């Protein structure tokens, strides 16, 4: 019998999210509470609680007579999510207040941490820092409700978009693009800021399309 741990619901959510993002739980896979409770060393009650949270975030889907499965997106759905993300993020970008020296230094620090995570091969750490980097950029806008919606849309496609960072080459490219975003912010150049942000979104979309192809082969 597996040893029970003190892992709380938040910890279980983090562990399940990690398994999904690393592809150990694949899109369309049915999740078994008993199997995962033994794997994580916890009881079934917090596992179900974690399932409900992840379903609310869009990483899982509940199906009648089947239970919870890892969300599986079609190409059409991913294209819709990319369109929504583009529209909302472009609006956020147009409404930002230019960052001060402290905010710019924070962004540079996050990007440097991402580069270090790449060197260490820590994909999940890289992904989490990538989220924090973009949230920090979005926070320059006063449109808090739009920010919340962009974050929700991001989560709905997370398992596909993060595959953009499965290789060190893609991770290094993301760090380079982040540096370009920071340079545009520092220069207060809206045209360049929108341009490099769009290029970064499109590259991430390319990684999602690659993941979708693998998922259906």
C-alpha positions as CSV (number, residue, x, y, z in Angstrom):
1,X,0.0,0.0,0.0
2,X,1.4,3.5,-0.9
3,X,2.4,5.7,2.0
4,X,0.0,8.6,2.6
5,X,1.6,12.0,2.3
6,X,0.7,15.4,3.8
7,X,0.2,16.8,0.2
8,X,-2.8,19.1,0.4
9,X,-5.3,19.9,-2.4
10,X,-3.1,22.7,-3.7
11,X,-0.1,20.4,-3.9
12,X,-2.2,17.7,-5.6
13,X,-3.4,20.2,-8.2
14,X,0.2,21.3,-8.8
15,X,1.3,17.6,-9.3
16,X,-1.5,16.8,-11.6
17,X,-0.9,19.9,-13.7
18,X,2.7,19.0,-13.9
19,X,1.8,15.5,-15.2
20,X,-0.5,17.0,-17.8
21,X,2.0,19.6,-19.0
22,X,4.9,17.1,-19.2
23,X,2.6,14.8,-21.3
24,X,2.6,12.0,-18.7
25,X,-1.2,12.4,-18.7
26,X,-2.2,13.0,-22.4
27,X,-5.2,14.8,-23.9
28,X,-8.2,12.5,-24.0
29,X,-6.9,10.2,-21.2
30,X,-9.4,9.1,-18.6
31,X,-8.2,9.7,-15.0
32,X,-8.7,7.1,-12.4
33,X,-8.9,8.4,-8.8
34,X,-7.7,5.2,-7.2
35,X,-4.6,4.9,-9.4
36,X,-3.6,8.6,-9.0
37,X,-4.3,8.4,-5.2
38,X,-1.8,5.6,-5.0
39,X,0.7,7.3,-7.3
40,X,0.7,10.5,-5.3
41,X,0.3,8.8,-1.9
42,X,-2.9,10.6,-0.9
43,X,-6.6,9.7,-0.3
44,X,-9.2,9.8,-3.0
45,X,-11.1,12.8,-1.5
46,X,-8.5,15.5,-2.3
47,X,-7.9,13.9,-5.7
48,X,-11.5,14.5,-6.6
49,X,-11.3,18.0,-5.2
50,X,-8.3,18.6,-7.4
51,X,-10.2,17.2,-10.4
52,X,-13.0,19.7,-9.9
53,X,-10.5,22.6,-9.7
54,X,-8.6,21.5,-12.8
55,X,-11.9,21.0,-14.7
56,X,-13.0,24.5,-13.8
57,X,-9.6,25.8,-15.1
58,X,-10.2,23.9,-18.4
59,X,-7.4,21.3,-18.1
60,X,-9.8,18.5,-17.4
61,X,-13.3,17.7,-18.7
62,X,-16.0,15.8,-16.9
63,X,-17.9,13.3,-19.0
64,X,-21.0,11.4,-17.9
65,X,-20.4,7.7,-17.3
66,X,-16.7,8.2,-17.9
67,X,-15.5,10.6,-15.2
68,X,-12.7,13.1,-15.7
69,X,-10.5,13.1,-18.7
70,X,-7.6,15.4,-19.8
71,X,-9.0,18.1,-22.0
72,X,-8.5,17.4,-25.7
73,X,-8.7,20.3,-28.1
74,X,-9.4,20.2,-31.8
75,X,-7.4,22.3,-34.3
76,X,-10.6,24.4,-34.8
77,X,-10.8,25.0,-31.0
78,X,-7.2,25.9,-30.7
79,X,-7.6,28.4,-33.6
80,X,-10.5,30.0,-31.8
81,X,-8.5,30.3,-28.5
82,X,-5.6,31.8,-30.4
83,X,-7.9,34.3,-32.0
84,X,-9.4,35.3,-28.7
85,X,-6.0,35.5,-27.1
86,X,-4.8,37.8,-29.9
87,X,-7.8,40.1,-29.7
88,X,-7.6,40.5,-25.9
89,X,-3.8,40.7,-25.6
90,X,-3.6,43.3,-28.4
91,X,-6.2,45.3,-26.5
92,X,-4.3,45.0,-23.3
93,X,-1.0,46.0,-25.0
94,X,-2.6,49.2,-26.4
95,X,-3.8,50.2,-22.9
96,X,-0.6,49.7,-20.9
97,X,1.2,52.3,-18.8
98,X,4.9,52.3,-19.7
99,X,6.9,50.5,-17.0
100,X,9.2,52.3,-14.7
101,X,12.8,51.2,-14.0
102,X,11.7,48.9,-11.3
103,X,9.1,47.1,-13.4
104,X,11.6,46.7,-16.3
105,X,14.2,45.2,-13.9
106,X,11.5,42.8,-12.6
107,X,10.9,41.6,-16.2
108,X,14.6,41.3,-16.9
109,X,15.0,39.3,-13.7
110,X,12.2,36.9,-14.7
111,X,13.7,36.4,-18.1
112,X,17.1,35.7,-16.6
113,X,15.5,33.1,-14.3
114,X,13.9,31.5,-17.3
115,X,17.2,31.3,-19.1
116,X,18.6,29.6,-16.0
117,X,15.7,27.1,-15.9
118,X,16.5,26.3,-19.5
119,X,20.1,25.6,-18.7
120,X,18.9,23.3,-15.9
121,X,16.3,21.6,-18.1
122,X,13.6,22.5,-15.7
123,X,10.6,22.7,-18.1
124,X,7.9,23.2,-15.5
125,X,9.9,25.9,-13.8
126,X,10.4,27.6,-17.1
127,X,6.7,27.4,-17.9
128,X,5.7,28.9,-14.5
129,X,8.1,31.8,-15.0
130,X,6.8,32.3,-18.5
131,X,3.3,32.7,-17.1
132,X,4.6,35.1,-14.5
133,X,6.5,37.2,-17.1
134,X,3.3,37.6,-19.2
135,X,1.2,38.4,-16.2
136,X,3.7,41.1,-15.2
137,X,3.4,42.6,-18.7
138,X,-0.4,42.4,-18.6
139,X,-0.5,44.1,-15.2
140,X,0.8,47.3,-16.9
141,X,-2.8,47.6,-18.2
142,X,-5.6,48.9,-16.0
143,X,-8.1,46.5,-17.8
144,X,-8.3,43.9,-14.9
145,X,-11.3,42.1,-16.3
146,X,-9.6,41.6,-19.7
147,X,-6.5,40.3,-17.9
148,X,-8.6,37.7,-16.0
149,X,-10.2,36.6,-19.3
150,X,-6.8,36.3,-21.1
151,X,-5.5,34.1,-18.2
152,X,-8.6,31.9,-18.5
153,X,-8.1,31.4,-22.2
154,X,-4.4,30.7,-21.7
155,X,-5.3,27.9,-19.2
156,X,-7.8,26.3,-21.7
157,X,-5.0,25.6,-24.1
158,X,-2.1,25.2,-21.6
159,X,-1.4,21.5,-22.3
160,X,-0.9,22.3,-26.0
161,X,0.8,25.7,-25.8
162,X,3.5,24.6,-23.3
163,X,4.7,22.1,-25.8
164,X,6.3,25.1,-27.5
165,X,8.9,24.8,-24.7
166,X,9.6,21.1,-25.0
167,X,12.9,21.7,-26.6
168,X,15.8,23.9,-25.4
169,X,15.9,25.6,-28.8
170,X,12.3,26.8,-28.4
171,X,12.9,27.9,-24.8
172,X,15.9,29.9,-25.8
173,X,13.9,31.5,-28.6
174,X,11.2,32.5,-26.1
175,X,13.8,34.1,-23.9
176,X,15.1,36.1,-26.9
177,X,11.6,37.2,-27.8
178,X,11.0,38.3,-24.2
179,X,14.2,40.4,-24.3
180,X,12.8,42.1,-27.4
181,X,9.5,42.8,-25.6
182,X,11.4,44.3,-22.7
183,X,13.4,46.5,-25.1
184,X,10.2,47.7,-26.8
185,X,8.7,48.6,-23.4
186,X,11.9,50.4,-22.4
187,X,11.9,52.4,-25.6
188,X,8.2,53.1,-25.2
189,X,7.7,52.0,-28.8
190,X,4.1,50.7,-29.1
191,X,4.5,49.6,-32.7
192,X,7.5,47.4,-31.9
193,X,5.9,46.2,-28.7
194,X,2.8,45.0,-30.6
195,X,4.9,43.5,-33.3
196,X,7.2,41.4,-31.1
197,X,4.3,40.3,-29.0
198,X,2.4,39.1,-32.0
199,X,5.5,37.2,-33.2
200,X,5.8,35.6,-29.8
201,X,2.1,34.5,-29.8
202,X,2.4,33.1,-33.3
203,X,5.5,31.0,-32.3
204,X,3.6,29.7,-29.3
205,X,0.7,28.8,-31.6
206,X,3.1,26.8,-33.8
207,X,4.1,24.8,-30.8
208,X,0.5,24.1,-30.0
209,X,-0.2,22.9,-33.6
210,X,2.8,20.6,-33.3
211,X,1.4,19.1,-30.1
212,X,-2.0,18.7,-31.7
213,X,-0.5,16.8,-34.7
214,X,1.3,14.4,-32.3
215,X,-1.8,13.9,-30.2
216,X,-3.8,12.7,-33.3
217,X,-1.1,10.5,-34.8
